[in-house]
Every structure is written in structure tokens, then in C-alpha cells.
Amino acid sequence: ELIAWCRERLAGFKCPKSVDVHDRLPREAHGKLKKRLLRDAYWPDPAAQ
């Protein structure tokens, strides 16, 4: 449903191919989001980016 909404309103190259829903996002002790852990799930090798 979310991807269909995006297709109606956004240019094709801006639409996500998939959407992952997480119950919880990884955070550091002081509350900052651990972006690297999320990124590594999709691009495990830094050279692949």
C-alpha cells in the first residue's frame, strides 16, 4: 500500500522497491540511531556501495 502511494505521487526513480518494518531501531546508549547497523543489512561490503 505504501509503495502504491509513492508510485502515484513520486517520480519512478524516487519510489522504493521494498519497505522493511522494524519493531525497534538499534540505538546507542544516549539514544542516537545506529545507522551503520541498518546500512550493513543492505550493503555488508563497503566497496559494494
DSSP file (Angstrom, degrees, kcal/mol; ACC not computed):
  #  RESIDUE AA STRUCTURE BP1 BP2  ACC     N-H-->O    O-->H-N    N-H-->O    O-->H-N    TCO  KAPPA ALPHA  PHI   PSI    X-CA   Y-CA   Z-CA
    1    1 A E     >        0   0    0      0, 0.0     4,-2.0     0, 0.0     5,-0.1   0.000 360.0 360.0 360.0 -42.2    0.0    0.0    0.0
    2    2 A L  H  >  +     0   0    0      2,-0.2     4,-2.2     1,-0.2     5,-0.1   0.906 360.0  49.0 -65.4 -41.9    2.8    2.4    0.8
    3    3 A I  H  > S+     0   0    0      1,-0.2     4,-2.4     2,-0.2    -1,-0.2   0.892 110.0  51.8 -66.3 -38.8    4.7    1.7   -2.4
    4    4 A A  H  > S+     0   0    0      2,-0.2     4,-1.6     1,-0.2    -1,-0.2   0.902 108.6  51.4 -63.0 -40.5    1.5    2.2   -4.4
    5    5 A W  H  X S+     0   0    0     -4,-2.0     4,-1.1     1,-0.2    -2,-0.2   0.919 110.4  48.9 -61.0 -44.0    1.0    5.5   -2.7
    6    6 A C  H  X S+     0   0    0     -4,-2.2     4,-2.9     1,-0.2     3,-0.5   0.903 107.0  55.3 -63.0 -41.8    4.6    6.5   -3.6
    7    7 A R  H  < S+     0   0    0     -4,-2.4    -1,-0.2     1,-0.2    -2,-0.2   0.845 107.5  50.4 -61.6 -33.5    4.1    5.4   -7.2
    8    8 A E  H  < S+     0   0    0     -4,-1.6    -1,-0.2    -5,-0.2    -2,-0.2   0.798 124.2  27.0 -72.2 -28.3    1.1    7.7   -7.5
    9    9 A R  H  < S+     0   0    0     -4,-1.1     2,-0.3    -3,-0.5    -2,-0.2   0.602 112.9  58.6-114.6 -14.9    2.9   10.8   -6.2
   10   10 A L  S  < S-     0   0    0     -4,-2.9     5,-0.1    -5,-0.2     2,-0.1  -0.785  84.3 -95.9-119.9 159.8    6.6   10.4   -6.9
   11   11 A A    >>  -     0   0    0     -2,-0.3     3,-1.7     1,-0.1     4,-0.7  -0.390  45.2-108.4 -65.4 152.2    8.8   10.0   -9.9
   12   12 A G  G >4 S+     0   0    0      1,-0.3     3,-0.9     2,-0.2    -1,-0.1   0.837 117.4  54.7 -54.5 -39.4    9.7    6.4  -10.7
   13   13 A F  G 34 S+     0   0    0      1,-0.2    -1,-0.3     3,-0.0    -2,-0.0   0.656 106.0  53.9 -73.3 -12.9   13.3    6.7   -9.6
   14   14 A K  G <4 S+     0   0    0     -3,-1.7    -1,-0.2    -8,-0.1    -2,-0.2   0.570  86.2 100.1 -93.9 -11.0   12.2    8.0   -6.2
   15   15 A C  S << S-     0   0    0     -3,-0.9     2,-0.1    -4,-0.7   -12,-0.1  -0.565  76.5-119.3 -79.5 135.5    9.9    5.1   -5.3
   16   16 A P        -     0   0    0      0, 0.0     3,-0.1     0, 0.0    -9,-0.1  -0.436   7.5-147.1 -70.9 147.8   11.2    2.5   -3.0
   17   17 A K  S    S+     0   0    0      1,-0.2     2,-0.3    -2,-0.1   -14,-0.1   0.764  82.5   3.5 -82.6 -28.0   11.4   -1.1   -4.3
   18   18 A S        -     0   0    0      2,-0.0     2,-0.4   -15,-0.0    -1,-0.2  -0.977  63.1-143.3-151.7 162.2   10.7   -2.5   -0.9
   19   19 A V        -     0   0    0     -2,-0.3     2,-0.5    -3,-0.1   -16,-0.0  -0.996  11.2-160.2-132.0 126.6    9.8   -1.4    2.6
   20   20 A D        -     0   0    0     -2,-0.4     2,-0.5     2,-0.0    -2,-0.0  -0.913   6.3-154.9-107.6 133.0   11.0   -3.1    5.7
   21   21 A V        -     0   0    0     -2,-0.5     2,-0.4     2,-0.0     3,-0.1  -0.925  10.0-168.2-109.6 128.3    9.2   -2.5    9.0
   22   22 A H        -     0   0    0     -2,-0.5     3,-0.1     1,-0.1    -2,-0.0  -0.917  22.9-146.7-115.6 140.4   11.1   -2.9   12.3
   23   23 A D  S    S+     0   0    0     -2,-0.4     2,-0.3     1,-0.2    -1,-0.1   0.884  90.2  13.4 -67.6 -38.0    9.6   -3.1   15.7
   24   24 A R  S    S-     0   0    0     -3,-0.1    -1,-0.2     3,-0.0     0, 0.0  -0.993  70.5-139.0-140.7 143.9   12.7   -1.4   17.1
   25   25 A L        -     0   0    0     -2,-0.3     2,-0.2    -3,-0.1     0, 0.0  -0.832  36.1-103.7-101.0 143.2   15.6    0.5   15.6
   26   26 A P        -     0   0    0      0, 0.0     8,-2.9     0, 0.0     2,-0.3  -0.468  46.7-177.7 -68.8 130.1   19.1    0.0   17.1
   27   27 A R  B     -A   33   0A   0      6,-0.3     6,-0.2    -2,-0.2     5,-0.1  -0.919  24.4-119.1-129.1 154.0   20.1    2.9   19.3
   28   28 A E    >   -     0   0    0      4,-3.0     3,-2.0    -2,-0.3     6,-0.1  -0.280  45.4 -91.0 -79.7 174.0   23.2    3.8   21.2
   29   29 A A  T 3  S+     0   0    0      1,-0.3    -1,-0.1     2,-0.1    -2,-0.0   0.825 128.3  47.9 -58.5 -33.7   23.2    4.3   25.0
   30   30 A H  T 3  S-     0   0    0      2,-0.1    -1,-0.3     1,-0.0    -2,-0.0   0.271 124.9 -98.8 -95.8  12.5   22.5    8.0   24.6
   31   31 A G  S <  S+     0   0    0     -3,-2.0    -2,-0.1     1,-0.3     2,-0.1   0.330  73.4 140.6  98.1  -7.2   19.6    7.5   22.1
   32   32 A K        -     0   0    0      1,-0.1    -4,-3.0    -5,-0.1    -1,-0.3  -0.441  58.2-106.7 -71.6 145.1   21.3    8.1   18.8
   33   33 A L  B     -A   27   0A   0     -6,-0.2     2,-1.5    -2,-0.1    -6,-0.3  -0.499  20.3-132.4 -71.4 134.5   20.3    5.8   15.9
   34   34 A K    >>  +     0   0    0     -8,-2.9     4,-1.2    -2,-0.2     3,-0.6  -0.652  33.2 172.6 -87.6  82.2   23.0    3.3   14.9
   35   35 A K  H 3> S+     0   0    0     -2,-1.5     4,-2.8     1,-0.2     5,-0.2   0.830  70.1  63.4 -62.5 -34.3   22.7    3.9   11.2
   36   36 A R  H 3> S+     0   0    0      1,-0.2     4,-2.7     2,-0.2    -1,-0.2   0.890 100.3  51.9 -60.6 -40.2   25.7    1.7   10.4
   37   37 A L  H <> S+     0   0    0     -3,-0.6     4,-0.8     2,-0.2    -1,-0.2   0.893 112.3  46.0 -64.7 -38.6   23.9   -1.4   11.7
   38   38 A L  H >< S+     0   0    0     -4,-1.2     3,-0.5     1,-0.2     4,-0.5   0.914 114.1  48.5 -68.0 -42.4   20.9   -0.6    9.5
   39   39 A R  H >X S+     0   0    0     -4,-2.8     4,-2.8     1,-0.2     3,-1.6   0.895 103.7  60.2 -64.3 -41.3   23.1    0.0    6.5
   40   40 A D  H 3< S+     0   0    0     -4,-2.7    -1,-0.2     1,-0.3    -2,-0.2   0.773  94.6  64.3 -61.9 -26.2   25.1   -3.1    6.9
   41   41 A A  T << S+     0   0    0     -4,-0.8    -1,-0.3    -3,-0.5    -2,-0.2   0.790 117.1  27.5 -66.3 -25.8   22.0   -5.2    6.5
   42   42 A Y  T <4 S+     0   0    0     -3,-1.6    -2,-0.2    -4,-0.5    -1,-0.2   0.735 135.0  28.6-106.5 -31.3   21.7   -3.9    2.9
   43   43 A W     <  +     0   0    0     -4,-2.8    -1,-0.2     1,-0.1    -2,-0.1  -0.675  63.6 168.1-130.6  77.0   25.3   -3.2    2.0
   44   44 A P        +     0   0    0      0, 0.0    -1,-0.1     0, 0.0    -4,-0.1   0.806  68.7  58.4 -63.7 -28.9   27.5   -5.6    4.0
   45   45 A D  S >  S-     0   0    0      1,-0.1     3,-1.8    -5,-0.0     4,-0.5  -0.901  74.2-149.6-104.8 120.0   30.6   -4.7    2.0
   46   46 A P  G >  S+     0   0    0      0, 0.0     3,-1.0     0, 0.0    -1,-0.1   0.808  99.0  58.8 -57.1 -29.1   31.6   -1.0    2.0
   47   47 A A  G 3  S+     0   0    0      1,-0.2    -2,-0.0     2,-0.1    -4,-0.0   0.727  95.1  65.3 -71.8 -20.3   33.1   -1.5   -1.5
   48   48 A A  G <         0   0    0     -3,-1.8    -1,-0.2     1,-0.3     0, 0.0   0.636 360.0 360.0 -77.7 -13.5   29.7   -2.6   -2.8
   49   49 A Q    <         0   0    0     -3,-1.0    -1,-0.3    -4,-0.5    -2,-0.1   0.503 360.0 360.0 -73.5 360.0   28.1    0.8   -2.1
